[in-house]
Amino acid sequence: MGATSPILSKDIVRPIAKRSDLWGAWLTFHVWAVCIGAGAMFVLLPNPLTFLLSFLLIGSRQHGMAILMHDAAHGVLFKTKSLNEFVGTWLLAAPYGGNMQAYRHYHLKHHKHTQTELDPDLPLSAKFPTTKASLKRKLIRDLTGQTFWRLRLASLKGVELEGSDAFAKSSRTPIIVTNIVLFAALAALGIWWAYFALWLFPLMTWFMAVLRIRNIAEHAMTATDGNPFRYARTTKASLPARIFLAPYWVNYHLEHHAYMYVPCYRLPRLHKAMRNAGYLPKMEYETSYTNVLKLASTG
């Protein structure tokens, strides 16, 4: 499956795979606009409910930055190569502590060796299904910041842990610069505290939980025998799921593995083409993230 073994004709895939600088610019603007708007909501209307909503929205869009960075790492978020490199590095990866170049090197191994012993992401999915108690403990570690600090410390020590590709292991200059600029901008507005309460706090907690759930949905309990229709999963995302858990069409993961050069904003169209070609019954497909988590915690 993919470029070497297409399942759809080139005439169908070629227009779907078309890249757009306008789309890339819009999604980059959108992810930042949601973060800024969510933060402003709490600053202007401070109460527990607006803080919770702001916290969830910002954490989900930090995850959204990682999703868009992923497309830039593949060179498909923008049509223009330099925009993929600059925006992916500085405006998408660095703010949440990621390094696109390090991620690209890691991630292409995942595509080449999906669900095999050489897949660097295999440890993330191989532990499932697990017990409900075990999954609960994992999510608690995420939501209390324990996972964040474990991965950060591993990154500083140069130790490679499962999931540590989420953060930089090499040059940290873009990370330092962008976060100083972010803090300085908030301080200039007289709300320096927002950097810690509305940026770092969601990043250390909700972002990590969402990242785990996404990883489970994408490859946990999928085939390890090389079946291209079963070694990744597409999950139907409801409107709340798209807002808080799976933005920017990240739920179409099987389609992404089938044609990794198709931009995220065209994955729904690719899914429709595969469905119209009669492949849906063959595909690893789940109707909700809730169902995926039930499958992942069987006892």
C-alpha positions in Angstrom: 0.0 0.0 0.0 1.1 3.6 -0.5 3.3 4.9 -3.3 4.9 1.6 -4.1 1.7 -0.4 -4.1 -1.3 1.9 -4.8 -4.8 0.7 -4.2 -6.5 3.6 -6.0 -5.7 4.8 -9.5 -3.3 7.7 -10.0 -6.1 9.6 -11.6 -8.0 9.5 -8.4 -5.2 10.1 -6.0 -3.4 12.9 -7.9 -6.0 15.6 -7.4 -6.5 14.5 -3.8 -2.8 14.8 -3.0 -2.6 18.4 -4.2 -0.9 20.6 -1.7 -1.9 24.2 -0.9 0.0 27.1 0.7 -3.3 28.7 1.4 -4.6 25.7 3.3 -1.3 25.5 5.2 -1.5 29.1 6.2 -5.2 28.9 7.2 -4.6 25.9 9.5 -1.5 27.5 11.1 -3.6 30.6 11.7 -6.5 28.5 13.0 -4.5 26.6 15.6 -3.0 29.7 17.0 -6.3 31.6 16.9 -8.0 28.9 18.9 -5.2 29.0 21.5 -5.3 32.8 21.8 -9.1 33.0 21.7 -9.4 30.3 24.4 -6.9 32.1 26.6 -8.6 35.5 26.1 -11.9 33.9 27.1 -10.6 33.1 30.6 -8.6 36.4 31.0 -11.7 38.4 30.2 -14.3 36.1 31.9 -12.3 34.5 34.8 -14.3 31.6 36.4 -13.8 27.9 36.9 -15.9 27.0 33.8 -14.0 29.3 31.4 -10.7 28.1 32.8 -11.6 24.4 32.3 -12.8 25.2 28.7 -9.7 27.2 28.0 -7.4 24.5 29.4 -9.0 21.8 27.3 -9.1 23.8 24.1 -5.5 25.0 24.4 -4.2 21.5 25.3 -6.1 20.1 22.3 -4.6 22.7 20.0 -1.1 22.1 21.3 -1.8 18.6 20.1 -3.1 20.2 16.9 0.2 21.9 16.5 1.9 18.5 16.7 -0.5 17.2 14.0 0.2 20.0 11.6 3.9 19.8 12.3 3.6 16.1 11.3 2.3 17.1 8.0 5.1 19.7 7.6 7.6 17.0 8.4 6.2 15.0 5.5 6.5 18.1 3.4 2.7 18.3 2.6 1.2 21.0 4.9 2.3 23.6 2.4 3.1 23.4 -1.3 6.3 25.5 -0.8 9.1 23.5 0.7 10.6 26.5 2.6 7.2 27.1 4.3 7.0 23.5 5.5 10.4 23.8 7.0 10.0 27.3 8.6 6.4 27.0 9.8 6.8 23.4 10.9 10.0 24.2 12.9 9.2 27.6 14.4 5.4 28.1 14.6 4.2 24.5 15.1 6.9 22.3 16.7 8.9 24.7 18.9 6.1 26.2 20.9 5.2 22.9 22.5 8.8 21.7 22.8 9.1 19.7 19.6 11.9 19.4 17.0 10.6 18.7 13.5 13.9 17.5 12.1 14.4 15.0 14.9 10.7 14.0 14.6 11.0 13.5 10.8 13.9 11.1 11.2 12.1 9.1 13.8 8.7 9.2 12.1 9.8 8.0 8.7 11.2 4.8 10.4 7.7 4.3 11.7 6.2 4.4 8.2 8.8 2.1 6.8 8.5 -0.5 9.5 4.9 -0.1 10.7 3.9 -2.6 13.4 7.1 -4.6 13.0 10.0 -5.1 15.5 11.8 -2.3 13.8 8.9 0.2 14.3 10.1 2.8 16.9 6.4 3.3 17.8 5.7 -0.4 18.5 6.2 -0.1 22.3 3.4 2.5 22.3 0.8 0.0 20.9 2.2 -3.5 21.9 1.2 -3.1 25.5 -2.5 -3.1 24.6 -5.0 -4.4 25.3 -4.4 -3.9 29.0 -6.6 -3.8 32.1 -8.9 -0.9 32.9 -6.8 -0.3 36.1 -3.6 -0.1 34.0 -5.1 2.3 31.5 -6.5 4.4 34.3 -3.0 4.6 35.9 -1.5 5.7 32.6 -4.0 8.5 32.1 -3.6 9.6 35.7 0.2 9.9 35.1 -0.5 11.9 32.0 -3.0 14.3 33.7 -0.8 14.8 36.7 2.2 15.8 34.7 4.3 12.7 35.6 4.5 11.5 31.9 5.6 15.0 30.8 8.5 15.2 33.3 9.6 11.6 32.6 9.9 12.4 28.9 11.5 15.8 29.4 14.1 14.4 31.7 14.8 11.6 29.3 15.2 14.1 26.5 17.7 16.2 28.5 19.7 13.0 29.3 19.6 11.9 25.6 17.7 8.7 26.6 15.1 7.5 24.1 11.8 6.4 25.7 8.6 5.4 24.2 6.7 8.5 23.2 9.8 10.8 23.6 9.6 11.8 20.0 7.0 14.3 21.1 9.8 16.5 22.3 13.1 17.7 21.0 16.3 15.7 21.4 18.7 17.9 19.4 18.7 21.7 18.8 16.6 23.5 21.3 17.2 27.0 20.0 13.7 27.3 18.3 12.0 26.0 21.5 13.8 28.5 23.7 13.3 31.4 21.4 9.6 30.8 20.7 8.8 30.3 24.3 10.7 33.4 25.4 8.7 35.4 22.8 5.5 33.9 24.0 6.2 34.7 27.6 7.4 38.2 26.8 4.2 38.9 24.8 2.0 37.8 27.7 4.1 39.8 30.1 3.8 42.9 28.0 0.1 42.5 28.2 0.3 42.3 32.0 -0.7 38.6 32.1 2.7 36.9 32.5 1.0 34.2 34.7 -1.0 33.0 31.6 2.2 31.4 30.2 2.3 29.0 33.2 -1.5 28.6 33.8 -2.7 28.6 30.2 0.3 27.3 28.2 2.5 25.1 30.3 -0.2 23.6 32.5 -2.2 22.2 29.5 1.0 21.1 27.8 2.1 19.1 30.9 -1.3 17.4 31.4 -4.1 17.4 28.9 -1.8 17.4 25.9 -0.1 14.2 27.2 -3.4 12.4 27.8 -4.7 13.3 24.3 -1.4 12.2 22.8 -1.8 8.8 24.5 -5.4 8.3 23.4 -4.5 9.2 19.8 -1.6 6.7 19.9 -3.9 4.0 21.2 -6.5 4.7 18.5 -3.9 4.7 15.7 -2.1 1.4 16.2 -3.1 -0.5 19.4 -4.7 -3.9 18.7 -3.9 -3.7 15.0 -2.3 -6.3 12.7 1.4 -7.1 12.9 1.4 -9.4 9.9 1.9 -6.6 7.3 -1.7 -6.4 6.3 -1.9 -2.8 5.0 -5.6 -2.5 5.7 -5.2 -3.6 9.3 -1.9 -2.2 10.7 -3.3 1.2 11.3 -6.8 2.4 12.4 -9.2 5.0 11.2 -11.6 6.2 13.9 -14.8 8.1 13.3 -14.6 11.4 15.2 -17.7 13.1 16.5 -17.8 16.9 16.7 -16.7 17.0 20.4 -13.9 14.5 19.5 -12.7 16.8 16.7 -12.7 19.8 19.0 -11.0 18.3 22.1 -9.3 15.1 21.0 -8.7 14.6 17.2 -8.4 17.9 15.4 -7.3 18.4 11.8 -8.5 15.0 10.5 -5.9 13.1 12.5 -8.5 10.3 12.9 -8.0 9.2 9.3 -4.8 7.4 10.2 -5.2 4.3 7.9 -5.6 6.7 5.0 -2.5 8.5 6.0 -0.5 5.3 6.0 -1.9 4.3 2.7 -0.8 7.6 1.1 1.4 9.6 3.4 1.9 12.3 0.8 -1.7 13.3 1.0 -2.2 16.4 3.2 -4.3 16.2 6.3 -6.9 18.5 4.9 -7.6 16.1 2.0 -7.8 12.9 4.1 -11.6 13.0 4.3 -11.7 13.0 0.5 -9.2 10.2 0.4 -11.3 8.2 2.9 -14.4 8.7 0.7 -12.5 7.5 -2.4 -11.4 4.4 -0.6 -14.9 3.8 0.7 -16.4 4.3 -2.8 -13.9 1.7 -4.1 -15.3 -0.8 -1.7 -12.4 -1.0 0.8 -14.2 0.0 4.0 -15.0 -3.6 5.0 -11.3 -4.5 4.8 -10.1 -1.5 6.8 -9.4 -1.3 10.5 -12.1 1.1 11.4 -13.8 2.0 14.7 -16.9 4.1 15.2 -15.7 6.2 18.1 -12.8 6.9 20.4 -14.8 5.5 23.3 -15.0 2.2 21.6 -11.3 2.1 21.0 -10.6 2.7 24.7 -13.0 -0.1 25.6 -11.1 -2.4 23.3 -7.8 -1.2 24.9 -9.0 -2.0 28.4 -10.6 -5.4 28.5 -10.2 -6.4 32.1 
